[in-house]
Amino acid sequence: YNYLGVSVGVVMEDRSFVFDPAYETREFQDDYAIHLREVSKAEAYKCDITYGTNHTFGFDYLRDNMARDLTDISQFNQNGQWGTHNFAIVDEVDMILIDIARTPLIISAPAQTPSHRYQEASGIIKSLIKDTDYDVDEKFRTATLSDLGVRKVEKMLGNSNLYEQDFEMVHLIEQALIANALYEKDRDYVVKDGKVVVVDQFTPNNRYAQGLHQAIEAKEGVTVQQESVTMAEISYQNYFRMYKKLAGMTGTAETEAEEFHKIYNLEVVVIPTNKPTGRTDFNDAVYKTEAAKFKAAADEIQQRHEKGQPVLIGTTSVEKSQMLHELLARRGVTHEILNAKNHEKEALIIAQAGRKGARIARNWHRAPRIKKNRQPVERSFRAPGRLGLIQVLPVSAR
């Protein structure tokens, strides 16, 4: 773009740059990145084209809306206009605009609710009976006290009218009920180093909102962190719908064509591959029981592993990945496991997926692209055959 006379900016969470051919830095090794000159975020946004993540753009928009002075606003365009969203090109567009479209970006501040109240609520619900004292809606993931449950809680707390005298406790109890009835350890979250860590990487700030995270912390008996109050919020869907023109790229948009048209009025155009695809797609195999399914998956993995073929396995929860891990360990199949318990090794594990061995990953959208290793590889690491992809418990149509 610079060769065409177009200015280019790069915006990151804590640093911003402009592309300047006359400037060189040794901070970056990339041939183009060495020309990135650090500037203020406002200057990067004034470029004709600005690169950044959807996460950064969304939060900068929220911060600008909370600014009390024009000098604190960053998203001015080159014409000095703020709030003008002209054209956005989104990479992995199906994930951003469909899969996590309603995920909220939230700016919050500390609340004043004492942590001991969450522990008190967690203790109260242990004496409540499901479908008698409270009702659970699994579809909408909510839990509410019944009239009988309210009277029982009032008796335990010594209140004559819970909703008038201690309405906050109603909210805390219902969040505690949700935490216990709808959220499972090693499926929705894990406990690591004395902290509750959300498995879903797209949950804002890796913490549940509205006191739910604190309710789970009380449930697991770890230190209850202070709750936060939402100051500003916007979803990815609402943010990108502000753009006058919207486009994107992905390898899996065709199956979501109807949703793109209905929600964003976008048409999906399929571009043929440069070369014939080397992937062979097999039909799904359906099993009567979960045990039979996992045994069949372990058999398939072991068979391919013994041939020396690399295998990447996808599951939908930490619990299922651990289950498969135990099956393979008993069979003596060398493998690595990627889930929220060891996400620090994520990029390294997936990057090696083309080498001999098996890798288990929870949700393939977590994985960076698998690249061929162009460096010399010891013969013992070379893998005959193409990479085998096995998905246990399909996540979606894709």
The 8 nearest C-alpha neighbors of each residue, nearest first, counted from 0:
[[1, 3, 5, 2, 4, 6, 7, 48],
 [0, 2, 5, 4, 3, 6, 7, 18],
 [1, 3, 0, 4, 5, 6, 20, 7],
 [4, 2, 0, 1, 5, 6, 7, 47],
 [3, 5, 1, 2, 6, 0, 7, 47],
 [6, 4, 1, 0, 3, 47, 7, 2],
 [7, 5, 46, 47, 1, 48, 4, 8],
 [6, 8, 48, 46, 18, 49, 17, 47],
 [9, 7, 17, 49, 43, 46, 16, 50],
 [8, 10, 50, 16, 49, 15, 51, 17],
 [11, 9, 15, 51, 50, 43, 16, 8],
 [12, 10, 14, 13, 15, 51, 55, 9],
 [11, 13, 55, 14, 10, 15, 54, 52],
 [12, 14, 11, 15, 10, 40, 55, 39],
 [15, 13, 11, 12, 10, 16, 40, 37],
 [14, 16, 10, 40, 9, 38, 11, 37],
 [17, 15, 37, 9, 36, 38, 35, 8],
 [16, 18, 8, 36, 35, 7, 43, 9],
 [17, 19, 35, 7, 34, 8, 36, 20],
 [18, 20, 34, 22, 21, 35, 17, 36],
 [21, 19, 22, 34, 18, 23, 35, 1],
 [22, 20, 19, 23, 34, 18, 36, 35],
 [23, 21, 34, 19, 20, 36, 24, 35],
 [24, 22, 34, 33, 21, 25, 35, 20],
 [23, 25, 33, 26, 34, 27, 22, 35],
 [24, 26, 27, 33, 28, 23, 32, 34],
 [25, 27, 24, 28, 33, 32, 23, 29],
 [26, 28, 33, 25, 29, 32, 24, 30],
 [27, 29, 30, 33, 25, 26, 32, 31],
 [28, 30, 32, 31, 27, 33, 34, 26],
 [31, 29, 32, 33, 28, 34, 27, 23],
 [32, 30, 29, 33, 34, 35, 18, 28],
 [31, 33, 29, 34, 35, 30, 27, 28],
 [34, 32, 24, 23, 27, 31, 35, 30],
 [33, 35, 23, 32, 22, 19, 20, 18],
 [36, 34, 18, 32, 17, 33, 16, 19],
 [37, 35, 16, 17, 34, 19, 18, 38],
 [36, 38, 16, 15, 35, 17, 39, 14],
 [39, 37, 16, 15, 42, 36, 40, 17],
 [40, 38, 42, 41, 15, 43, 37, 16],
 [39, 41, 43, 15, 42, 73, 44, 38],
 [40, 42, 73, 44, 39, 43, 74, 45],
 [41, 43, 45, 39, 40, 44, 38, 46],
 [44, 42, 8, 40, 45, 41, 46, 17],
 [43, 45, 41, 46, 42, 74, 76, 49],
 [44, 46, 77, 76, 42, 43, 75, 41],
 [47, 45, 6, 48, 7, 44, 8, 43],
 [46, 48, 6, 5, 7, 45, 49, 77],
 [49, 47, 7, 46, 8, 6, 50, 5],
 [50, 48, 8, 9, 7, 44, 46, 51],
 [49, 51, 9, 10, 8, 48, 52, 7],
 [52, 50, 10, 9, 11, 55, 49, 53],
 [51, 53, 54, 55, 56, 50, 11, 10],
 [52, 54, 56, 55, 57, 51, 235, 89],
 [53, 55, 52, 57, 56, 58, 104, 51],
 [56, 54, 52, 58, 57, 53, 12, 59],
 [57, 55, 53, 59, 58, 54, 60, 52],
 [58, 56, 60, 54, 55, 59, 53, 61],
 [57, 59, 61, 60, 55, 56, 62, 54],
 [58, 60, 62, 56, 61, 57, 55, 63],
 [59, 61, 57, 63, 58, 62, 56, 64],
 [62, 60, 58, 64, 63, 59, 231, 57],
 [63, 61, 59, 65, 64, 60, 58, 66],
 [62, 64, 72, 66, 60, 65, 61, 59],
 [65, 63, 61, 62, 66, 60, 72, 231],
 [64, 66, 62, 63, 67, 61, 231, 230],
 [67, 65, 63, 64, 68, 71, 62, 72],
 [68, 66, 65, 69, 71, 64, 63, 70],
 [67, 69, 70, 71, 66, 72, 65, 63],
 [70, 68, 71, 72, 67, 66, 73, 63],
 [69, 71, 68, 72, 73, 66, 67, 41],
 [70, 72, 69, 68, 66, 73, 63, 67],
 [73, 71, 63, 69, 70, 74, 66, 68],
 [74, 72, 41, 75, 40, 71, 63, 44],
 [75, 73, 44, 81, 72, 41, 76, 60],
 [76, 74, 81, 80, 79, 73, 45, 44],
 [75, 77, 45, 79, 78, 80, 44, 74],
 [76, 78, 45, 79, 46, 47, 75, 80],
 [79, 77, 76, 80, 75, 45, 81, 47],
 [78, 80, 76, 75, 77, 81, 45, 74],
 [81, 79, 75, 76, 78, 83, 82, 77],
 [82, 80, 75, 83, 74, 76, 79, 72],
 [81, 83, 84, 80, 74, 75, 60, 76],
 [84, 82, 81, 85, 80, 76, 242, 75],
 [85, 83, 242, 82, 241, 243, 86, 87],
 [84, 86, 243, 242, 244, 83, 87, 245],
 [87, 85, 244, 245, 242, 243, 84, 88],
 [86, 88, 245, 89, 246, 244, 242, 85],
 [89, 87, 246, 247, 245, 90, 86, 248],
 [90, 88, 247, 92, 87, 246, 91, 248],
 [89, 91, 92, 248, 247, 249, 88, 95],
 [92, 90, 249, 93, 94, 248, 89, 95],
 [91, 93, 90, 247, 95, 89, 94, 248],
 [94, 92, 97, 96, 95, 91, 252, 98],
 [93, 95, 98, 92, 97, 91, 96, 99],
 [96, 94, 92, 99, 93, 100, 97, 98],
 [95, 97, 100, 93, 92, 94, 236, 98],
 [96, 98, 100, 93, 94, 99, 95, 258],
 [99, 97, 94, 100, 95, 96, 93, 101],
 [100, 98, 102, 95, 101, 97, 94, 96],
 [99, 101, 96, 236, 97, 235, 102, 95],
 [102, 100, 234, 99, 103, 236, 235, 98],
 [101, 103, 99, 234, 100, 235, 104, 201],
 [104, 102, 234, 233, 105, 101, 232, 203],
 [103, 105, 233, 232, 234, 203, 102, 58],
 [106, 104, 232, 231, 103, 107, 229, 203],
 [107, 105, 231, 230, 229, 232, 104, 108],
 [106, 108, 229, 230, 228, 227, 105, 109],
 [107, 109, 228, 227, 110, 229, 230, 106],
 [110, 108, 227, 228, 226, 225, 111, 107],
 [111, 109, 227, 226, 228, 112, 108, 225],
 [110, 112, 113, 109, 226, 225, 227, 114],
 [111, 113, 110, 114, 226, 225, 116, 115],
 [114, 112, 115, 116, 111, 225, 117, 226],
 [113, 115, 116, 117, 223, 112, 225, 118],
 [116, 114, 118, 117, 113, 119, 223, 112],
 [115, 117, 119, 118, 114, 113, 120, 112],
 [118, 116, 120, 119, 115, 114, 214, 121],
 [117, 119, 121, 115, 217, 116, 120, 122],
 [118, 120, 116, 122, 117, 121, 115, 123],
 [119, 121, 172, 123, 117, 122, 118, 171],
 [122, 120, 118, 119, 123, 175, 124, 117],
 [121, 123, 119, 120, 124, 125, 118, 126],
 [124, 122, 120, 125, 121, 126, 119, 127],
 [123, 125, 127, 126, 121, 122, 120, 176],
 [126, 124, 123, 127, 122, 121, 128, 120],
 [125, 127, 124, 123, 128, 122, 151, 132],
 [128, 126, 124, 125, 132, 129, 148, 123],
 [127, 129, 132, 131, 130, 126, 133, 125],
 [128, 130, 133, 131, 132, 134, 127, 135],
 [131, 129, 134, 133, 132, 128, 135, 145],
 [132, 130, 129, 128, 133, 145, 147, 148],
 [131, 133, 148, 128, 145, 147, 127, 129],
 [132, 134, 144, 145, 129, 130, 143, 131],
 [135, 133, 130, 143, 142, 129, 144, 136],
 [134, 136, 142, 141, 137, 143, 133, 140],
 [137, 135, 141, 140, 138, 139, 142, 134],
 [136, 138, 140, 139, 135, 141, 181, 142],
 [139, 137, 140, 136, 141, 135, 181, 142],
 [138, 140, 137, 141, 136, 135, 142, 181],
 [141, 139, 137, 136, 138, 181, 142, 177],
 [140, 142, 136, 139, 135, 177, 137, 143],
 [141, 143, 135, 134, 177, 173, 176, 136],
 [144, 142, 134, 133, 173, 145, 135, 141],
 [143, 145, 133, 148, 132, 149, 134, 146],
 [144, 146, 133, 148, 132, 147, 149, 143],
 [147, 145, 149, 148, 150, 144, 132, 133],
 [146, 148, 150, 145, 149, 132, 151, 131],
 [149, 147, 132, 145, 151, 146, 144, 150],
 [150, 148, 146, 152, 151, 147, 144, 153],
 [149, 151, 153, 147, 148, 152, 154, 146],
 [150, 152, 148, 154, 149, 153, 147, 155],
 [153, 151, 155, 149, 154, 150, 156, 148],
 [154, 152, 158, 150, 156, 151, 155, 157],
 [153, 155, 157, 151, 152, 156, 150, 158],
 [156, 154, 152, 153, 157, 151, 123, 158],
 [157, 155, 153, 158, 154, 152, 161, 151],
 [156, 158, 154, 155, 153, 159, 152, 161],
 [159, 157, 153, 156, 160, 161, 154, 164],
 [158, 160, 153, 161, 157, 154, 164, 150],
 [161, 159, 158, 163, 162, 164, 153, 165],
 [160, 162, 165, 164, 163, 153, 158, 166],
 [163, 161, 166, 160, 165, 164, 169, 167],
 [164, 162, 161, 160, 165, 166, 159, 158],
 [163, 165, 161, 162, 160, 166, 158, 159],
 [166, 164, 161, 167, 168, 162, 163, 169],
 [165, 167, 162, 169, 168, 163, 161, 164],
 [168, 166, 170, 169, 165, 171, 162, 172],
 [167, 169, 171, 170, 166, 165, 172, 120],
 [170, 168, 172, 166, 167, 171, 173, 162],
 [169, 171, 173, 167, 168, 172, 174, 166],
 [172, 170, 168, 174, 173, 169, 120, 175],
 [173, 171, 175, 120, 169, 174, 170, 168],
 [172, 174, 176, 170, 175, 171, 142, 143],
 [175, 173, 177, 171, 176, 172, 211, 178],
 [174, 176, 172, 178, 214, 173, 177, 121],
 [175, 177, 173, 179, 174, 178, 180, 142],
 [178, 176, 174, 180, 181, 175, 179, 142],
 [179, 177, 175, 182, 215, 176, 180, 181],
 [178, 180, 176, 177, 181, 182, 175, 218],
 [179, 181, 177, 176, 178, 182, 135, 183],
 [182, 180, 177, 178, 179, 183, 140, 137],
 [183, 181, 178, 187, 179, 180, 184, 177],
 [184, 182, 186, 187, 185, 181, 188, 179],
 [183, 185, 188, 186, 189, 187, 182, 190],
 [186, 184, 189, 317, 318, 188, 187, 183],
 [185, 187, 316, 317, 184, 183, 318, 188],
 [188, 186, 198, 183, 182, 185, 184, 197],
 [187, 189, 197, 198, 184, 185, 196, 186],
 [190, 188, 185, 196, 184, 195, 191, 197],
 [189, 191, 195, 194, 196, 193, 192, 188],
 [190, 192, 194, 193, 189, 195, 196, 340],
 [193, 191, 194, 190, 195, 196, 221, 189],
 [192, 194, 191, 221, 190, 195, 222, 220],
 [195, 193, 191, 190, 192, 196, 221, 222],
 [194, 196, 190, 189, 216, 191, 197, 188],
 [197, 195, 189, 188, 190, 194, 198, 191],
 [196, 198, 188, 199, 205, 187, 206, 195],
 [197, 199, 188, 187, 339, 200, 196, 189],
 [200, 198, 201, 197, 202, 187, 205, 188],
 [199, 201, 202, 198, 205, 197, 365, 203],
 [202, 200, 199, 203, 102, 99, 205, 204],
 [201, 203, 205, 200, 199, 204, 206, 207],
 [204, 202, 205, 201, 104, 206, 105, 103],
 [203, 205, 206, 202, 105, 207, 201, 104],
 [206, 204, 202, 203, 197, 200, 196, 207],
 [207, 205, 204, 212, 203, 197, 208, 202],
 [206, 208, 212, 211, 205, 202, 209, 210],
 [207, 209, 210, 211, 212, 206, 227, 226],
 [210, 208, 211, 207, 226, 227, 228, 212],
 [209, 211, 213, 212, 208, 226, 214, 174],
 [212, 210, 214, 213, 174, 209, 207, 208],
 [213, 211, 207, 215, 214, 210, 206, 216],
 [212, 214, 216, 210, 215, 211, 223, 217],
 [215, 213, 211, 175, 217, 212, 216, 117],
 [214, 216, 218, 212, 178, 217, 213, 219],
 [217, 215, 213, 219, 218, 221, 214, 223],
 [218, 216, 220, 214, 118, 215, 219, 117],
 [217, 219, 215, 216, 220, 121, 214, 179],
 [220, 218, 216, 217, 221, 215, 190, 195],
 [219, 221, 217, 218, 216, 222, 223, 118],
 [222, 220, 216, 219, 193, 223, 217, 194],
 [221, 223, 224, 216, 220, 193, 194, 217],
 [224, 222, 216, 213, 114, 217, 221, 225],
 [225, 223, 222, 213, 226, 114, 216, 212],
 [224, 226, 223, 227, 114, 109, 110, 112],
 [227, 225, 110, 210, 109, 224, 213, 112],
 [226, 228, 109, 110, 108, 107, 229, 225],
 [229, 227, 108, 107, 110, 109, 230, 226],
 [228, 230, 107, 231, 106, 105, 227, 108],
 [229, 231, 107, 106, 228, 108, 232, 105],
 [232, 230, 106, 229, 105, 61, 107, 233],
 [231, 233, 105, 104, 103, 106, 234, 230],
 [232, 234, 104, 103, 237, 238, 235, 105],
 [235, 233, 103, 101, 236, 237, 102, 104],
 [234, 236, 100, 238, 237, 239, 101, 102],
 [237, 235, 100, 234, 238, 239, 96, 101],
 [238, 236, 240, 234, 235, 239, 233, 241],
 [237, 239, 235, 236, 240, 241, 234, 233],
 [240, 238, 241, 236, 237, 242, 235, 245],
 [239, 241, 237, 242, 238, 236, 263, 243],
 [242, 240, 239, 238, 84, 243, 237, 85],
 [243, 241, 84, 85, 244, 240, 239, 86],
 [242, 244, 85, 86, 84, 241, 245, 240],
 [245, 243, 86, 242, 85, 87, 246, 84],
 [244, 246, 87, 86, 88, 242, 243, 247],
 [247, 245, 88, 89, 87, 244, 248, 265],
 [246, 248, 89, 88, 92, 90, 249, 245],
 [247, 249, 90, 92, 91, 89, 250, 246],
 [250, 248, 91, 251, 92, 252, 90, 93],
 [249, 251, 252, 248, 91, 253, 93, 269],
 [250, 252, 249, 253, 254, 397, 93, 255],
 [253, 251, 255, 254, 93, 249, 250, 256],
 [252, 254, 256, 255, 251, 267, 269, 268],
 [253, 255, 252, 256, 251, 397, 396, 257],
 [256, 254, 252, 253, 258, 257, 259, 93],
 [257, 255, 253, 259, 258, 254, 267, 260],
 [256, 258, 260, 259, 255, 261, 254, 262],
 [259, 257, 261, 260, 255, 256, 262, 97],
 [260, 258, 256, 265, 263, 257, 262, 261],
 [259, 261, 264, 265, 257, 258, 263, 262],
 [262, 260, 258, 259, 264, 263, 257, 265],
 [261, 263, 259, 260, 258, 264, 265, 257],
 [262, 264, 265, 259, 260, 261, 240, 258],
 [265, 263, 260, 261, 262, 259, 266, 258],
 [266, 264, 260, 263, 259, 267, 246, 245],
 [265, 267, 260, 268, 264, 259, 256, 257],
 [268, 266, 256, 253, 269, 265, 252, 259],
 [269, 267, 270, 266, 253, 252, 256, 265],
 [268, 270, 271, 267, 253, 252, 250, 272],
 [269, 271, 268, 272, 273, 250, 267, 248],
 [272, 270, 269, 273, 274, 275, 276, 268],
 [271, 273, 274, 275, 270, 276, 269, 250],
 [272, 274, 271, 275, 276, 270, 277, 269],
 [273, 275, 272, 276, 271, 277, 278, 270],
 [276, 274, 277, 272, 273, 271, 278, 279],
 [277, 275, 278, 274, 272, 279, 273, 271],
 [276, 278, 275, 279, 274, 385, 280, 386],
 [277, 279, 276, 280, 385, 275, 386, 387],
 [278, 280, 281, 277, 276, 387, 385, 388],
 [279, 281, 278, 282, 283, 388, 277, 387],
 [282, 280, 279, 283, 284, 278, 389, 388],
 [281, 283, 284, 280, 285, 279, 389, 390],
 [284, 282, 285, 281, 280, 393, 390, 286],
 [283, 285, 282, 286, 292, 281, 295, 391],
 [286, 284, 283, 287, 292, 288, 282, 291],
 [287, 285, 292, 288, 291, 284, 289, 290],
 [286, 288, 285, 289, 291, 292, 290, 284],
 [289, 287, 291, 290, 286, 292, 293, 285],
 [288, 290, 292, 291, 293, 287, 286, 294],
 [289, 291, 293, 288, 292, 294, 295, 287],
 [292, 290, 294, 288, 289, 293, 295, 286],
 [291, 293, 289, 295, 290, 286, 294, 296],
 [292, 294, 296, 290, 295, 291, 297, 289],
 [293, 295, 297, 291, 296, 292, 298, 290],
 [296, 294, 298, 292, 293, 297, 291, 299],
 [295, 297, 293, 299, 298, 294, 300, 292],
 [296, 298, 300, 294, 295, 299, 301, 293],
 [299, 297, 295, 301, 296, 300, 294, 302],
 [300, 298, 302, 296, 297, 301, 295, 303],
 [299, 301, 297, 303, 302, 298, 304, 296],
 [302, 300, 304, 298, 299, 303, 297, 305],
 [301, 303, 299, 305, 300, 304, 298, 306],
 [304, 302, 306, 300, 308, 305, 301, 299],
 [303, 305, 301, 307, 306, 308, 302, 300],
 [304, 306, 307, 302, 303, 301, 308, 332],
 [307, 305, 303, 304, 308, 302, 383, 384],
 [306, 308, 304, 305, 382, 355, 383, 309],
 [307, 309, 303, 304, 382, 383, 384, 306],
 [310, 308, 355, 356, 386, 354, 357, 353],
 [309, 311, 387, 357, 386, 388, 358, 356],
 [312, 310, 358, 388, 357, 359, 387, 352],
 [311, 313, 359, 389, 390, 388, 358, 360],
 [314, 312, 390, 360, 361, 362, 391, 359],
 [315, 313, 361, 391, 320, 362, 316, 392],
 [316, 314, 361, 362, 392, 394, 319, 313],
 [317, 315, 186, 318, 319, 361, 314, 320],
 [316, 318, 320, 185, 186, 319, 338, 321],
 [317, 319, 321, 185, 316, 320, 186, 322],
 [320, 318, 322, 316, 321, 317, 323, 314],
 [319, 321, 317, 323, 322, 318, 314, 324],
 [322, 320, 324, 318, 319, 323, 317, 325],
 [323, 321, 319, 325, 324, 320, 318, 326],
 [322, 324, 326, 320, 325, 321, 327, 319],
 [323, 325, 321, 327, 322, 326, 320, 328],
 [324, 326, 328, 322, 323, 327, 321, 329],
 [327, 325, 323, 329, 328, 324, 322, 330],
 [326, 328, 330, 332, 324, 329, 325, 331],
 [327, 329, 325, 331, 330, 326, 332, 324],
 [330, 328, 326, 327, 331, 325, 332, 324],
 [331, 329, 327, 328, 332, 326, 301, 297],
 [330, 332, 328, 329, 327, 333, 301, 326],
 [333, 331, 327, 330, 328, 334, 301, 304],
 [332, 334, 331, 356, 357, 335, 328, 327],
 [335, 333, 357, 358, 356, 332, 336, 359],
 [334, 336, 358, 359, 357, 337, 348, 333],
 [335, 337, 359, 358, 360, 338, 334, 324],
 [338, 336, 360, 359, 345, 341, 342, 361],
 [339, 337, 340, 361, 342, 341, 317, 360],
 [338, 340, 342, 341, 198, 317, 337, 189],
 [341, 339, 338, 342, 189, 191, 337, 317],
 [340, 342, 343, 339, 338, 344, 337, 345],
 [341, 343, 345, 339, 344, 338, 340, 337],
 [342, 344, 341, 345, 346, 340, 339, 347],
 [345, 343, 342, 347, 346, 348, 341, 337],
 [344, 346, 342, 348, 343, 347, 337, 349],
 [347, 345, 349, 348, 350, 344, 367, 366],
 [346, 348, 350, 344, 345, 349, 351, 343],
 [349, 347, 345, 351, 350, 346, 344, 352],
 [350, 348, 352, 351, 346, 347, 366, 345],
 [349, 351, 369, 347, 352, 348, 346, 370],
 [350, 352, 349, 353, 348, 354, 347, 369],
 [353, 351, 349, 354, 350, 311, 358, 309],
 [354, 352, 351, 309, 386, 371, 355, 369],
 [355, 353, 352, 351, 382, 309, 380, 381],
 [354, 356, 309, 382, 380, 307, 308, 381],
 [355, 357, 309, 334, 354, 333, 304, 310],
 [356, 358, 334, 310, 311, 309, 335, 333],
 [359, 357, 335, 311, 334, 336, 312, 310],
 [358, 360, 312, 336, 337, 313, 311, 335],
 [361, 359, 337, 313, 312, 362, 338, 336],
 [360, 362, 314, 315, 338, 313, 316, 363],
 [363, 361, 315, 364, 314, 365, 313, 360],
 [362, 364, 365, 366, 313, 361, 360, 314],
 [365, 363, 366, 362, 367, 94, 361, 360],
 [366, 364, 363, 362, 367, 361, 360, 200],
 [365, 367, 363, 364, 349, 368, 346, 345],
 [368, 366, 369, 346, 365, 349, 350, 364],
 [367, 369, 370, 366, 350, 349, 346, 364],
 [370, 368, 350, 367, 349, 352, 371, 353],
 [371, 369, 368, 372, 350, 353, 351, 373],
 [370, 372, 373, 353, 369, 350, 351, 374],
 [371, 373, 374, 370, 353, 375, 376, 351],
 [372, 374, 371, 375, 376, 370, 353, 354],
 [373, 375, 372, 376, 371, 377, 370, 381],
 [376, 374, 373, 377, 372, 378, 381, 380],
 [377, 375, 374, 378, 380, 381, 372, 379],
 [376, 378, 379, 380, 381, 375, 374, 382],
 [377, 379, 381, 380, 376, 382, 375, 355],
 [378, 380, 377, 381, 376, 382, 355, 307],
 [381, 379, 378, 377, 355, 354, 382, 376],
 [380, 382, 378, 379, 354, 355, 376, 383],
 [381, 383, 355, 308, 354, 307, 309, 380],
 [382, 384, 308, 307, 381, 385, 306, 309],
 [385, 383, 308, 382, 386, 309, 307, 387],
 [384, 386, 387, 308, 383, 309, 382, 353],
 [385, 387, 309, 310, 353, 388, 308, 384],
 [386, 388, 310, 309, 311, 385, 389, 308],
 [389, 387, 311, 310, 312, 386, 390, 313],
 [388, 390, 312, 313, 311, 391, 387, 310],
 [389, 391, 313, 312, 393, 314, 392, 388],
 [390, 392, 314, 313, 393, 389, 312, 296],
 [391, 393, 314, 390, 394, 315, 313, 319],
 [394, 392, 395, 391, 390, 315, 314, 396],
 [395, 393, 392, 315, 396, 362, 397, 314],
 [396, 394, 397, 393, 392, 98, 254, 315],
 [395, 397, 254, 394, 393, 255, 251, 253],
 [396, 395, 251, 254, 394, 393, 252, 255]]
